């Protein structure tokens, strides 16, 4: 697939539409099930280049906006045991490249959590480009990755008596992103 084959492809700068986007995660809990959560506040900019592979993404996540459907758990996750949001309230992602991966893409970039920056690669599915109901233009993407929380200094050890951990080291992240083309 080349960018000339992407229907409706538009070169430009896009803002992430918070009301039509989602950043969520899941983590194995007590070795038996997964707990899911999301971030209510984030922002970002997508710049589509002359070719899709020359495009870029920057994003900021408000770590204080975490919501796992449990105020007590959210409070613990915000504490120094996990994300230490009083000191590190914002996470960032800055892309370093996009490459074709069959019918989809790999989005490479630097993710910063708790002041620790590590390279990550996301599986990127292009949803498409097209007009919206208000005279604007939209784009859509789904991206997924799995990170190890220890790599970012979220290294709380809570072992279970019978083996394993209360909270897994692996965190699955899913982004459903809709962008709005900025007016010229």
N, C-alpha and C positions, 0 to 999 in steps of 0.2 A: 504494500500500500504506500503510495506517495501522497504528499499533501495536495497535489493537483487533483487527486481522486476523492478528496473529502468534500462531500456536497455542502455548499453554503459557506465554505471556509472564508473567514474574514481576518485580515491582518489588522491588528489594533491593540488597544489597552482595555482590559476588562476588569471590573471590580467584582469581587465575590458578593453575591446576593445572600446575606445572612438568613433571610426569611425562607429561602428555597435551597439551603445547603445544610449539611450536617457533618460534624466530625464526631465519630463515636469509637469506642474501643470495647474489647472484651478480654477478660483475664480469668484463668482457671482459679477457682476458690475451693479450698479444703480438699483439693484433688478429685472432686466429684462433679462439680458443675462450673458454669461460667457466670461471672457477674459482668453486667454491661453498664456502660456509662457514656456520657457525652459531654461536650463543652458547649455552653449556651452562647458564648461570645468569642468571635474570631473575625479576622478581616484578612484581605489579601488582594493581590493584583496579579493578573495573568497578562502577559504580553505575547501575543501570537506574532511570530515572525514571518518572513517571506516564505519560509518552509516551516512546517510544524515542528521539525526537529530543532529549529533555531529559536523556538519559543522559550519563555522563562516564567517562573512563578516565584513570588515571595508571599509569605503568610505569617500572621501573628495569631497566637492562641492565648486567650486570657485564662491562665491556669486556675484562677480563683473561681471561674464559672463552671467548674466540674460538677456534674450531677449524676449520681448513681442510684437515685431514688431512695436514698437513706441519708438524712441529715447527719446522723452520728458517723456513718462511714465517710461521708464527704469531709466532715471536720477532721477525721483522722488522716485521710489522704492529703489534705491541705497542710497538715502539720509537718514538722521537721522529720518525722519518721518516713515520710514519702516525698512529697513535692516541695515542701518548705516554701509555700506561696508568699509568705510575708517578705522573704528575701528574693524570691524568683517568681514574680507574678506573671511573667510573660514568656512564652516559648516562641521560637521562630523556626521557619523553614525557608531556605533559599536554594532554588534549583541550581544545579551545575551542568545539566544536560538532559536531553531526551533522545532516546533511540528507539527505532522500530523493533518490535518483538512479535513477529507474526502479524496478525491482524490488529494487534494492540501495541502498546508502547511501554517502555521503562522510563520512569522519571527519577533521575538521580538528584540528590541534593544534600545539604547539610542541615541537620535537625539539632536544635539547641534546647535542652531541657535542664533545668537547675544549673545553668551556666556551663554545661558540658555540651560540646558540639561534636557530633559524629556523622559520618556519611551514612545515608540510607538510600535504598532504592524502592520505589513504589511501582506496583503493577498498575498501569494506567489504561483505562478503557475510555475511549472517546465516545461521548454520547451524541454529539453533533452540534451544529450551528443553525440558527434560524431566527425568524422574526418572532417578537412577542406581541401580546394583545395591546400594548401601549405605544406602538410605533418604534420600539427599540429592537435590538438584536441580542440574542442570548447564545451562550455556549454551555455545554454540560460535560462533566467528567466524573468517573468513578475511579478511585485509587485505593489500593490496599497494600499493607505491609505488615510485617511482624518485627518488633524490636525486642531486645533484651533490656529490661529496666535497669539492671546492674550497670550496663554500659553508660548510663546517664546519671550514675550516683544515687539511684533509687534502690539501695542495696540492703534494705531491712530484711533480716533473717528471722522468720517466724516458723520454725520447724514444727511438724506434727509429731506426736509421740510415736505413732506407728510408721513414721517415715514420710517423706515428702514435705511440702511447704503449705502454709495457710494461703499464701498468694504466690502464684506462679511467677517465674522470671520472664516468661514470654507474654508480650502484650500484642494482641491483634488490633490493628487500626484500620478503620474504613472511613473514607471521605466521599461524600456525595456533594459535588460542587457545581453550582450554577453561576455563571458569570454574566454580567451586563456590560455591553460595549459602551465605553465612554463616548459622549457626544464630541464631535470634532471641534 
